Amino acid sequence: MIREMCRIAVPAALAALAALAGSAAVAQDDAAMEVQRCVWRCLADSRDATDPAYQQCIDTRCNERVLFGSWGQGRDPAAPAAVAPPPPGLVPGWSRGRSPALGEGVVFALPSGAAIGLGCSGLPATPLALRWTAGLLPGAAEAVAVIGATAAVPVTATAGAAVGDACAPPLRALLAGATMALVPGRAVGQRPGGGVVLRRPDGAQIVLSLPEEAPRHGGTVIPTAGALGALRQQAAACTGAALPRCPP
C-alpha cells in the first residue's frame, strides 16, 4: 500500500510519506515482538517444539487478530502468525536463532515474555555475553542470576548484559550444564564449600545452596541440561574456536 502511494505521490508529499513509513515500521517491529513473546509462551507451556499442543497454541493464541484486533499491515489478519519454531532438541523455553529482543544466540523465554540468553559480545577478550530483557522478575528492583552452587550475576530490572570469556565463573558454570535460577535481591558473598549468600529485598540474608531452592525465595529455576549442546555451540561460534580448557 505504501509503495502504491509513493508512486502517485507528488514530491511535496514525500517527507510525510517517509514519516508514515517509519511509523509503520515501528508498529510492525512492536507487533512482531509481541507475536514472538506469544510463541515463546506457547513453547514454555508445551513438551517441546514437536508437541502438537505447541502448534495449536500458536494457531489459537498467537493469531494476529487475537493479539492485535484489526492490525494486519497488509497481511490477512485471520492467518496464523508466521513465526518459525525453534529447532527440536531444546528443553521447553529454550530456542536458538535470532531473537527480536536479544539478537542472535540461545535464549530462554519466561512465561512473562521476558528472556535471558547467551550470545556474542563482539569483544575479542570477552567474546561471550549473557543478555537479558527488562522485567526478568516482575516487581523486583534487583535480582541475581545464580548459576550452579557458586556463580552469581547481578541482573538489572532493565535490559542489560554481562560479558566474559568461557572461563569466567558464571559462563564456565553455564557451559558445564549448571542449572540457572533467578532470585530477587542482591548477591553479597559466597559460603565456603558452596552456596551464594543473598540479601533479599526485605533485608533478610539467605544462603542459596542450589539454584533449585530459588522458588522458596520468590525466584524461578531455568533448566539448562537440555540446552547444553546449543549453549556450547553458541559459545564456540562466538570465540571462533573450540572452547578452551579452563584452569582448575
Summary of the structure (lengths in Angstrom):
residues: 248
radius of gyration: 21.0
end to end distance: 61.4
largest distance: 74.1
contacts: 759
relative contact order: 0.11
helix: 34%
strand: 25%
